[in-house]
Amino acid sequence: MINSKTKLLGVIGHPIGHSLSPLMHNTVFNELNINSIYLAFDIKPEDIGRFVEGAKAMGIVGINVTIPHKVGIMKYLDEISREAELIGAVNTVRFGDKIKGYNTDGLGCIRALQESGEEIAGKNIFIIGAGGAARAIVFQCVLEGANVTITNRTEEMFMAYDLSSDIREKLDKGVPVIDFDNEAIADALNNSDILIHTTPVGMFPNVDNCIIPGEIIPPHLTVMDIVYNPVETKFLKLAAGNGCKIVPGIGMFVHQGAEALKIWFPGIEPPVDLMKKVVMAEFKD
């Protein structure tokens, strides 16, 4: 029940009406008897500074940050975590005496892979994509001790080179970039342990699209797609048909949310299974 002691949290984006974060987090608050409520706020880019100022004045506990504010919000924060600084983007903010920004996207990906039984250190990981989500995942994988190779769609290949250069500069770690070519990708996959797809290809409503041909995905791989609508993309279906272990993107979405909850409420143990269940129910006919 909402009362005068109820704490406020939320997610900001533009647009934001599609977000499943309020459903997921309010389910957690109800389950754990936390007197808080989580709302979605549609904030235009030109209003982000005023929002941060107002949120602090109102005593908002924390927010998640999604497109298009993950970079723009950073200049309004007092502190930024190491991961967020490396990645160059923030997806979680905690208000207090100081306003601190974090990025839990990469860690959410790692947690989802670990939940599937995968360890990251020493593994050869092939990542398709070089956008915001890919940056978070690549940096986190490197921090966890993985060997990462990346590719990107040809018209955006410059982003992959920029990401590789950024990691070399910040972490002194080489991240090879290969051409977006089926033969080159097939060779790289034969020498990989984990394949992660980070582009929007295959997302609803374009569910019949797949970033690479299924026949070049070898059966020994663990394959993850960060797209979570649909829960099982064509990319994952093709990989599963080849005998691969698959990790749906809903795991990353849930775990990044769980890591944000730990930031806002230190000591909390988020009910990950319940969070996953309530989100997956939204995609069932």
N, C-alpha and C positions, 0 to 999 in steps of 0.2 A: 504494500500500500504506500502511495506517495504521501509524504508528510513534510513538515518543515525541516527535517533533518536529512531528507533525500539528497544524495549527491548526484551531480549532473556530469555525464560524459557524452561523447558523440563522435561522429565522423564528418569530415568536411570534404566537399568535392564540388564539381560543376560540370555536368549534372550529377545528381546523387540519388535520384528516386529509385534506381535499380538496386541499391546496396542491400546486401543481406546481413551486414554487420549489426544493425539494431536487433534483428531477430536473434542472432547468435549470442550477442552479449547480454541482452535482457533475459534470455533463457538461463544464462550462467548466474546472473544476479538473483533470479528467482530460485534456482536450485540451491545456491549457497547462502541464501538469506542475507544478501548484501543489499543494504538500503540505498540503491542507486538506480538511475535510469539512463539509457543510452539512446540518443536521438541522431537523426541525420540532418545536416545543415548544408543547404545549397548556397555556397559562397562564391561570388564572382572574384576573379583574380585581382581586380582593383580594390577589393574590400578586405583582402586577407590581413593586412596590417591592423585595420580597425577591429577585425574579428579577434585577433590574438589579444589585443589590448582589452577588449570587452570580456573575453573569456577569463582572463586573469582577474579582472575586477569582479566578475560574477562568482569566482571561486570554483570554476569548472575544474574537475580533477584531472582530466586528460582527454585527448582526442586522437583518433586515427586520421590520417591525411591521405587522400587519394588524388587521382588526376583531376585538375592540372596543377595542384599546389605543392607537390612533393619537393620541388626545388625552390619555388617562390617563397615558401614560408620560412626558409632557413635564416634569412637576414633579420627576422623578427624575434629570434630565439636568443637566450642568454648563453646557453651551452649546447654542444652537439656531441653525441657519443662518437667514439673512434670509428665504429662501423659506418655510421651515417656520414661522417666526414670523408671517409675513404670512398664511399659509394657516391657521395655528392647529392644525396636525397634523404628526406625524412618521411617516415610513414606513421610515426607515433610521437606524441608530445605529452609530457607530464608537466602540469602546472604546480607551482609552489613558490617558495621565496625566489627561485629562479625558474625560468621556463627552459626545459631541456628537451632536445629532439633526439630521436632514436630511429633506427631502421631495423625492423624485424622481418623483412621480406626474405632475406637470404637465410636467416636462421630458421624461418618457417619451412623453407625448402629442405634444409638439412634435417630438421626434426621429422619431416614426413618420410624422407629416405631412411632415417634411422628406425622409424616405426615399422618400416617394411622389412627391416633386418639388415640394412646396408650400413656399413661403416664408411667414412669418407677419407680418412687419412691414408695416403699412399695409393688411392684409387685413380685410375685414368678416367676422366670425365669429359665427355664431348657435349658441348652446348650449342644449340642452334638459336641464334638471335643475339642482339647486342643493344637492345633498348633498356629502359629503366629497370625492368624486372631482371633482365639478364645481368646487368651491372651488379645488382645486389647479390645474385646467386653466384656469379663468378668470383667476386671478392670474398664471399663467405667460404666458398669451396677452397680457395687458395689459403685463406686463413686457417682452415681446418686441415691443411696439409695435403690436399689433392693436387694431381697434375691435370691441368685443364687445357683443352683445345677448343677453339670456337670457330664458327662460320656464321654467315648471315646472308640473307638474300642479296643477290648481286647488286641491285640498285642501292642497297644500304650498306655495302661492304665497308665503306669508310668508317662506319660506326664500330665495326669489329676491330679495325686497326687502331682506332682511337682508344677503345677499351683496353686492348692489349698493351698499348703504350702507357696508359694510365697505371695499369697494374705494375708494369716494369718500373715506372718512376716511383710509385708509392710503396710497393712491397718488395721490389728487387727480385721479381719472379717472372720467368718467361712464360707467356701464354701464346702458343702458336695460333696463327690464323690460317685456315685453309680455304681454297676457292669453293664457292657454292656450286659444286659439280658432283654429279652422282658417283662417278668413279673415285674421286678424291675422298668424298664422304664415306663411301663403302670401305675404302682402305683404312681410314681413321677409325671407323666403328669396329673393325676387326681387331683393333688394338686397344679398344676401350672397355671399361667395366660398366659404366653408367652413361645413359643418353638422356639429356634434358632438353625439351622443346620449350622455348620461352616466347614465341611470337603469338599473335592472335589467330593465326591460320587454324581453321577448324572450329572456331568458336561459333555458337549459335548466332545467327541462323544459318551460317555457311558450314553446316555439319558434314558435308560430303568432301570438303577440302582437306588435303593432307600435305604437309610441308615437304616430305620426301617420299619416294616410292617405298612401299612396304618390303619389296624383295631385297632391298639393300640393308635391312635391319637384321643382324645375326641373332640367333636364339640365345646366346649366352648373356645378353645384356639385361640389365635392369633399366626400364624405360619409364621416364616421367614426362607428363605433359602438364604445364602449369594452368592451362585452360581448364576450367571446372564446370562450364556449361556448354555442351553436355558433360555429365560426369565421366563418361567413357567416350573420348573422341575417336574419330576414325583412325588417327595416328596410333592411339593406344590399342584399338581393336586389331589393327594390322600387326602390331608388335606382339600382342597376345597370341594371335594366330600363328606367329612364327615360333612360339614357345618361350617368349620373353616374360620375365616378371614385370608387371606394370604397376605404376604408382600414379593414381589420378590426382589432378591438381587441387581437388577439394582438400586434400591433406595439407598442402602448403597454406591455403587460405585459412583453414582452422588453426594451424599451428602458429602462423604469424599473429593471429588474434589472441591465442593463448599466451604468447610471449609478451604481447602488449598488456594483457591483464596482469601478468607478473610485475610489470613495470609500475602500473598504477596501484596495485594492491600487493606489496611485497609479502611473501610468505604464502600466497594463495596457490592452490593446486587446481588449475582449471580442469573441468570435466570434459576432456577432449572428445571422448566417445559420444557424449551427449551433444556436444557442439557439432560434431560431424553428422550425427543423426538428424538434427533439426534442420541443418542446411541441405542435406541430401533430400529430405522430404519435400523441399520446395521444387525439386526437379522431377518428381515422379508424377506421372499422368493421373 
